[in-house]
Amino acid sequence: MDHVRDLVGYSSASPDISWPNGGRVAVNFVLNYEEGSEYSIGDGDGKSDTVLTEVSAPRVPVGQRDLAAESMFEYGSRVGFWRLYRLFREAGLPMTVFASALALERHPEVTQAIRETDWDIVCHGWRWVEHYLLDEATERDHIARGYEVIKRLVGRSPEGFYCRYGPSNATRRLVVEHGGYSYDSDAYNDDLPYWCSVGGRPHLVIPYSLVTNDAKLVGGPMVTGRAFGEFLIDSFEGFAAEAHLHPRMMSVGMHTRILGHPGRLAGLRMFIDHVKDHKEAWICRRNDLARHWRAHVPPPTAEVAA
């Protein structure tokens, strides 16, 4: 097996470091940009994608174009992205973009807007498809193609990798084999980065979160942006309350077709107002997290469990 489960982690011995400026909670805003790279009839997938849209289950028979679902994805690239883009630019806050390469390729204006920022890019696959459904040769191709397309379009390489929902058993090995990525985020198992071993080589994992994620706003229990904002604030304050024990990391997952609607954006503004000048918060890019961790918590000399 490429993945050996680690149910122990740091336990009671978390690394006692501080984030820059004395912060104890690293807050990383992550914008998932997937629109145009999802499953579609036009791309030969035999179905339209309805995941993370305003419908809880497919309504159009498989094999026919679901034009309603397609248009919900289009809202993200036509409107939602720009609303979130303006919010973060006006606030002067850093952001990480989890970008599916084909989505960038199909929207040059969005790509140019990202290129002109200092936001970092994580490769969210060549397309927004499940890697655990790909054979190894196809997955290897997607990992390499995503890297090259993003580097060409944005003018800087994606340092990290994160696929849709969950990796295949081979994903991490293939990411390391590629050689261009310095970490992956295909895990949800910790509030801190950690090192693992892949083929005897140290590899950094920066876990992501589906808890503090706007996916809660579609098909789930939260129906208002304010509820989401309150949950983010409660989550941050929970981490901050542990600051005397150990540092923590909080990933805020956003989607242009979800949080890009004005009623939902109100909750995000609430949270930004709460953390922007908070003494315990270090608002950062994911690459900043990776570099700080490498500098202060280098990989162990002994091989660690993968």
Beta strands, then each sheet from edge to edge (+ up, - down):
strand 1: 25-33
strand 2: 96-99
strand 3: 120-123
strand 4: 160-161
strand 5: 183-184
strand 6: 194-198
strand 7: 201-205
strand 8: 248-255
strand 9: 281-283
sheet 1: 6+ 7- 5- 4- 3- 2- 1- 8-
sheet 2: 6+ 7- 5- 4- 3- 2- 1- 9-
end
